[in-house]
Amino acid sequence: MMRKVLLLGAGKIGSLITCMLADSGDYEVHVGTLETQEADKLVAELKLNHIRVFQFDAQDDNALDQLMAKEKYAAVISGLPYFCNIRVANAAARHDCNYFDLTEDVEVTRHVQKLAEGRRNVFMPQCGLAPGFISIVAHDLMTHFDELDTVKMRVGALPVNPNNVLKYSLTWSTDGLINEYGNTCYGIEDGELVALRPLEGYETISLDGVLYEAFNTSGGLGTLAETYDGRVRDLNYKTMRYPGHCDEIKLLMNDLRLNDDRDTLKRILENAIPRTMQDVVLIYVAVSGRQQGALMEENYVNKVYPQCIAGKTWSSIQVTTASGICAVMDMVLDHVGDYHGFVTQEQIKLADFLVNRFGKHYNGDRRHGCV
């Protein structure tokens, strides 16, 4: 039986979520968005079925309640900016609807976790790349050890050919990017849960002969710090960029104090930094600890490039984020009796994710668009 899903938001990620679910033939996708023109154009261009696009303001609680009461959705997906998610999660709770989002915001996640207490329906935030898939990978590696020592989680979404002073392109939500760069980070140091400053913890990493820098950013750790509190010596998440990026961002956010004026910072970034479809997502996890008494290390390294999906070329950040949320939702709805309340990313098995019809987009080198 076809599942009916409500998707709120039809931006860069929401558009691909729509295409993936509809193209599978198993989902009827109702897309609520303030601006319908681009979504309607996409549906017509790709000749997709089982999609309904309508103008909708997700911040209108009454309209949201009426819609969810009428349609009885199998799930609601929030593809909205992080600051809209609490309202959507509250509506899902009122209507006993399964809830999934892409938030990187720690406070939003805490609200969703509290909201989910004692409920039968699923509340699963942080379902994209980082947070999201990166936690699934890290948890899988961590289960291979008798005693855990250090866990390093690193992700970068970068232009393949950088050509500006930031060595960066706007590949996803500017609000989300600023949130990650400006908010408090969390990790585990010497066995204690600690707060960390964003843009600190600088290090360099070499992958396939290319040098990258990495530094603390907020949200990418997901719920792993709470899950493994007291079980690991050091655990942290950092964002990867080309060398020099961190210093320039510190100038903007700290020296010029634009972290206190994020609207201005957003305008600057969106007016000055180009977008690109020629990007790459880097995923790196290193776990060390004891296996049968010996100190060992295991790594996961992956690069994901733009891919052709449903007859259209999508950027690597779109692919990794959209396939992340589609895969975990698909897996949870397939076994809905096994999940209830607050569901973390680390409850998903990596092997099951990678064979899922949506999760398979993380497999192998698919560096090509549509012919």
C-alpha positions in Angstrom: 0.0 0.0 0.0 1.3 3.5 -0.9 2.4 5.6 2.0 1.2 9.2 2.2 3.9 11.6 3.5 3.7 15.3 4.2 6.9 17.2 3.3 7.1 20.8 4.5 9.6 22.8 2.5 10.6 22.4 -1.1 14.1 24.0 -1.2 17.3 22.3 -2.4 17.0 19.3 -0.1 13.2 19.1 -0.1 13.1 19.0 -3.9 15.3 15.8 -3.9 13.4 14.2 -1.1 10.2 14.7 -3.2 11.8 13.1 -6.2 13.4 10.2 -4.4 10.1 9.2 -2.6 7.9 9.7 -5.6 10.3 7.9 -8.0 10.3 4.9 -5.7 6.6 4.3 -6.5 5.8 3.5 -2.9 5.2 7.1 -1.6 2.5 9.7 -2.2 4.2 13.0 -1.4 2.2 16.1 -0.3 4.5 19.1 -0.6 3.6 22.2 1.4 5.6 25.2 0.6 5.3 29.0 0.6 6.6 29.2 -3.0 5.1 26.6 -5.3 6.5 27.7 -8.6 9.8 25.9 -8.5 8.2 22.7 -7.1 5.5 22.7 -9.8 8.2 23.2 -12.4 10.2 20.3 -11.1 7.3 17.9 -11.1 6.4 18.9 -14.7 10.0 18.7 -15.8 10.6 15.2 -14.5 7.1 13.9 -15.2 6.7 12.6 -11.6 3.5 11.0 -10.3 2.1 10.7 -6.8 3.0 14.3 -5.9 0.7 17.1 -4.8 2.2 20.5 -4.4 0.3 23.2 -2.5 0.9 26.6 -1.0 1.3 26.3 2.7 2.6 28.3 5.7 4.0 25.8 8.2 4.1 28.5 10.9 0.2 28.6 10.8 -0.6 26.2 13.6 -4.3 26.1 12.8 -3.7 25.3 9.1 -1.2 22.6 10.1 -3.6 21.0 12.5 -6.4 21.0 10.0 -4.2 19.4 7.3 -2.8 16.7 9.5 -6.2 15.8 11.0 -7.7 15.5 7.5 -5.0 13.5 5.7 -3.7 11.0 8.3 -0.1 10.9 7.1 2.2 8.0 7.7 4.9 10.6 8.5 5.7 14.3 8.3 9.1 15.4 7.2 10.4 18.9 8.0 12.7 20.2 5.3 12.3 23.7 6.8 15.0 25.8 8.5 15.8 24.6 12.0 13.9 27.4 13.8 10.6 26.1 12.3 11.0 22.5 13.5 9.6 22.9 17.0 6.2 24.0 15.6 6.1 21.1 13.2 7.1 18.6 15.9 4.5 19.9 18.2 1.8 19.3 15.5 3.1 15.8 15.0 2.7 15.1 18.7 -0.9 16.5 18.7 -1.8 14.2 15.8 0.2 11.1 16.7 2.1 11.4 13.4 5.7 10.0 12.9 8.1 12.9 12.7 11.5 13.3 10.9 13.7 16.4 10.4 17.1 17.5 9.3 18.0 19.9 12.1 21.5 20.4 13.3 20.3 22.6 16.2 20.9 21.2 19.6 18.1 23.0 21.4 15.5 21.9 18.8 16.7 18.3 19.2 16.3 18.6 23.0 12.8 19.9 22.6 11.9 17.0 20.3 13.4 14.5 22.7 11.3 15.8 25.6 8.2 16.0 23.4 8.7 12.3 22.5 8.6 11.0 26.0 6.0 8.3 26.5 4.7 8.4 22.9 4.1 5.5 20.6 4.7 7.5 17.4 8.3 8.1 16.2 10.2 11.4 16.7 13.5 11.2 14.8 15.4 14.5 14.3 18.9 15.0 12.8 18.3 12.6 9.8 20.6 14.1 7.2 24.4 13.8 6.8 25.9 15.5 9.9 24.1 15.0 12.1 22.7 11.9 10.6 24.6 9.4 8.6 27.9 10.3 10.3 26.5 9.0 13.6 25.3 5.7 12.1 28.9 5.1 10.8 30.6 6.1 14.1 28.3 3.9 16.2 28.9 1.0 13.9 32.7 1.3 14.2 32.4 1.8 18.0 30.6 -1.5 18.4 33.7 -3.3 17.1 35.7 -2.4 20.3 35.8 -3.9 23.8 37.0 -0.6 25.2 36.7 2.8 23.5 39.4 5.4 23.5 39.0 8.1 20.9 36.3 8.8 18.3 36.9 11.4 15.6 34.0 12.3 13.3 34.8 14.6 10.3 32.6 15.8 7.4 33.1 18.4 4.7 30.8 19.6 1.9 33.1 21.4 -0.5 33.4 22.7 -4.0 35.6 20.5 -6.2 37.3 23.5 -7.6 37.4 26.4 -5.1 38.2 29.8 -6.5 37.5 32.5 -3.8 39.2 33.6 -0.6 36.9 31.4 1.6 37.7 28.4 -0.7 34.0 27.5 -0.3 30.6 27.6 -2.1 27.2 27.8 -0.5 26.1 24.2 -0.9 23.1 24.2 1.5 21.2 26.3 4.0 23.0 29.5 4.9 21.0 29.7 8.2 22.2 26.2 9.1 25.8 27.0 8.1 25.9 30.1 10.4 24.2 28.1 13.2 27.0 25.5 13.0 29.7 28.1 13.0 28.3 30.2 15.8 26.7 27.9 18.4 28.2 26.0 21.2 29.6 22.6 20.4 29.6 19.5 22.6 31.9 16.5 22.9 33.6 14.2 25.4 37.1 15.0 26.7 38.9 12.7 29.3 35.6 10.9 29.8 33.6 14.0 30.6 30.8 15.6 28.6 32.0 19.2 27.8 31.0 22.3 25.9 33.4 23.4 23.2 33.9 26.7 21.3 33.0 26.7 17.6 35.8 27.4 15.2 38.4 26.1 17.7 40.1 22.7 18.0 42.0 23.3 14.7 43.7 20.4 13.0 44.7 19.3 9.5 43.8 16.0 7.7 45.2 14.6 4.5 42.9 12.4 2.3 44.1 11.0 -1.0 47.0 13.5 -1.0 44.7 16.6 -0.5 45.2 18.6 2.7 42.1 19.8 4.6 41.6 21.7 7.9 39.0 20.7 10.5 37.5 22.6 13.4 34.7 22.4 15.9 31.2 23.1 14.6 27.9 22.7 16.4 25.3 19.9 16.0 27.2 17.3 13.9 27.7 15.0 16.8 24.0 14.4 17.1 23.1 12.4 20.3 26.3 10.3 20.4 27.8 12.2 23.3 24.8 11.4 25.5 24.6 7.8 24.2 28.3 7.1 24.9 28.7 9.3 28.0 31.0 7.4 30.4 32.0 4.8 27.8 34.7 6.7 25.7 37.6 8.9 26.6 37.4 11.4 23.7 34.6 12.0 21.2 34.3 15.0 18.9 32.9 16.2 15.6 34.6 18.7 13.3 33.8 20.2 9.9 36.4 19.8 7.1 37.3 22.7 4.8 40.2 23.7 2.6 43.1 25.4 4.5 42.5 29.1 5.2 38.7 29.0 5.5 38.6 28.9 9.3 40.7 32.1 9.7 38.4 34.0 7.3 35.3 32.8 9.1 36.8 33.8 12.4 37.4 37.3 11.0 33.8 37.6 10.0 32.1 36.1 13.0 34.5 36.9 15.9 36.6 39.9 14.9 33.9 41.8 13.1 31.3 40.4 15.6 28.9 39.3 12.9 28.0 36.2 15.0 25.9 38.8 16.9 24.3 40.1 13.7 23.5 36.9 11.7 21.1 38.6 9.3 23.9 40.8 8.0 26.3 37.9 7.9 23.7 35.9 5.9 23.3 38.7 3.4 27.1 39.0 3.0 27.6 35.3 2.4 24.7 35.0 0.0 25.7 38.1 -2.0 29.4 37.2 -2.2 29.8 33.4 -2.2 28.6 31.5 -5.3 26.7 28.3 -5.3 27.8 25.2 -7.2 26.6 21.8 -8.4 30.2 20.6 -8.7 30.8 19.6 -5.1 32.0 16.7 -3.1 31.0 15.4 0.3 33.9 14.0 2.5 33.1 11.6 5.3 35.8 10.5 7.7 35.5 8.6 11.0 38.4 7.2 13.0 37.8 5.1 16.1 40.5 3.7 18.4 40.3 1.4 21.4 41.0 -2.0 22.7 40.2 -5.2 20.8 41.1 -8.4 22.7 43.5 -6.4 24.7 45.4 -4.7 21.8 45.1 -1.0 21.0 43.6 -0.9 17.5 42.1 1.7 15.1 39.4 1.4 12.5 38.5 4.0 9.9 35.7 4.8 7.5 36.5 7.1 4.5 34.0 8.0 1.8 33.6 10.7 -0.9 30.3 11.3 -2.5 29.9 13.2 -5.8 26.9 14.6 -7.7 24.5 11.9 -9.0 21.7 11.5 -11.5 18.5 10.7 -9.8 15.0 10.6 -11.3 16.4 12.1 -14.5 18.1 15.1 -13.0 21.6 15.9 -11.7 21.8 16.7 -8.0 24.7 18.0 -6.0 26.5 15.7 -3.5 25.2 17.6 -0.5 21.7 17.3 -1.8 22.2 13.5 -2.4 23.8 12.7 1.0 21.2 14.8 3.0 18.1 13.7 1.1 19.1 10.0 0.9 19.9 10.1 4.6 16.4 11.1 5.7 14.6 9.1 3.1 16.5 5.9 4.1 16.0 6.1 7.8 12.3 7.0 7.4 11.9 4.1 4.9 13.5 1.7 7.4 11.5 2.9 10.4 8.2 2.8 8.5 9.0 -0.7 7.3 9.4 -1.8 11.0 7.3 0.8 12.7 6.4 -1.6 15.5 10.1 -1.7 16.5 10.4 2.0 17.0 8.6 4.5 19.2 9.2 7.8 20.9 12.6 9.4 20.5 14.7 7.5 17.9 18.4 8.3 17.5 20.5 7.8 14.4 22.7 5.3 16.2 19.7 3.0 16.5 20.0 2.4 12.7 22.4 -0.3 11.6 25.0 0.8 9.0 24.7 -2.4 6.9 20.9 -2.1 6.7 21.2 1.6 5.7 23.6 0.9 2.9 21.4 -1.7 1.3 18.3 0.4 1.6 17.0 1.7 -1.8 17.7 5.3 -0.7 20.8 4.7 1.4 22.5 3.0 -1.6 23.4 6.5 -2.9 26.3 6.5 -0.3 27.8 3.5 -2.0 30.8 3.6 -4.4 32.0 6.3 -6.7 29.1 7.8 -8.7 30.8 11.0 -9.8 28.6 11.8 -12.8 25.4 13.6 -13.6 22.8 12.7 -16.1 23.9 12.1 -19.7 
